[in-house]
Amino acid sequence: MTLQTKPTPTTCAAAAAVVCILGCDDLPKLRYETEHLRVGTASGGLLCQGNLDHYEHMVTDLEELLATTIPNPIDVYLWDNSQPFAESEWCPEGIDLGCYRRGAVYADSLSIEHELVHAVVDTFADPKPFWSEGAAEALKGDRTILGNTAPVDNLDLDPPWLRYSTAGHFSRWLLETHGLELYRELLRARGSSREAFEQTYDMTIEEAQALYFAEAPHAYGAFNTCDHPDLPQTGDLQWSETIEIDCAAPDVWGTSRGIGAFRVLTITERGFYELTTTEQEGGIAPCFDEDLETPVLVGDPAYGDVPPASGGFLLVFTGDRGKSVLDLVPGRYELFVGHGGHEIQTAELTVRAAPGPIPQTPEPTE
């Protein structure tokens, strides 16, 4: 679905969900509008059609996933990462990445998906912090990773002491092993975090934790990743496209510093591949859509130059510090090309098999 976006002259009075005792005049003006969102950007931030499509699709997917309806557009105030709103008056003390408060989202590009989950959950439930933050981490679409603390130890903690990674991975495990219907019931359940769990699932939280430690992988794959067009295959082990990088295009994303386009590359044969672009910047990362039973480390020869490392991984393939010939293993990769500034430019992006020996995956050792 292509969204209709338009700057709006909306003033603070239109942000009805926000209590303006906080100093409404200082909020970013709501400039963009989609079916479910009204978005204002601070610091001269620019959103392109790709950003807005992604956020709108996420909210629509969450509506369906959680069997709820968003009655009114969500007001989103988005800060640029170069000028974060840490210690601002918009979020509670100690929360410096973003929050959902008084019916509105205050976030930056690193936290907006997390906060949008809170906004959708708020339409039908008011779970305790462990389940609320767990849902925001599990449903924002990114990979979840096994935390270094036990779920039971976090059960009654509030942010910022609550370990979000633990709550998110445990919630994702519940979704994967016990299904969506029970998970919705958990979010609606009353009482303490323990009471909500134990009236929903036929076990104690300690019994569930024991199963979790025995069954859960190190990481669950992301399910809201690489939602970009495929880079067209134009020959045997060759892909290329001429891309118009225009902020109005549905696949182009923007920030205050520049704009760029994303494509998805699917590799079926391990080998060396050369990546080239006429744009200023180019990067490649895994799609992170596979579960990992154990951690994957950068430098592990079994995974080539762009491993699905647990904490994320991005490799530049342009400029003096870039590496344009890469050892890639079968999988899906996210490619980015872009430039500083916001003018429309045309970019060539090509991936082709490069001469060289076929890399060999080491045999596992016992």
Secondary structure, DSSP 8 states (H G I E B T S, - for coil): -----------GGG-TTS-GGGTGGGS--EEEE-SSEEEEESTT----HHHHHHHHHHHHHHHHHTT----S-EEEEEE-TTS--TT-SSS-TT--SEEEETTEEEEETTTHHHHHHHHHHTTT----HHHHHHHHHHHSSS-EE--SS-HHHHTT--TTTS-HHHHHHHHHHHHHHH-HHHHHHHHH--SSHHHHHHTTSSS-HHHHHHHHHHH--SEE--SS---S-B--EEETTEEEEEEEE-TTSTTEEE-SSEEEEEEEEEE-S-EEEEEEESSSEEEEEE---S-BSS---TT-GGGTTS---TT---EE-SSTT---EEEE-SEEEEEEEEEEBS--EEEEEEEEE-SS----------
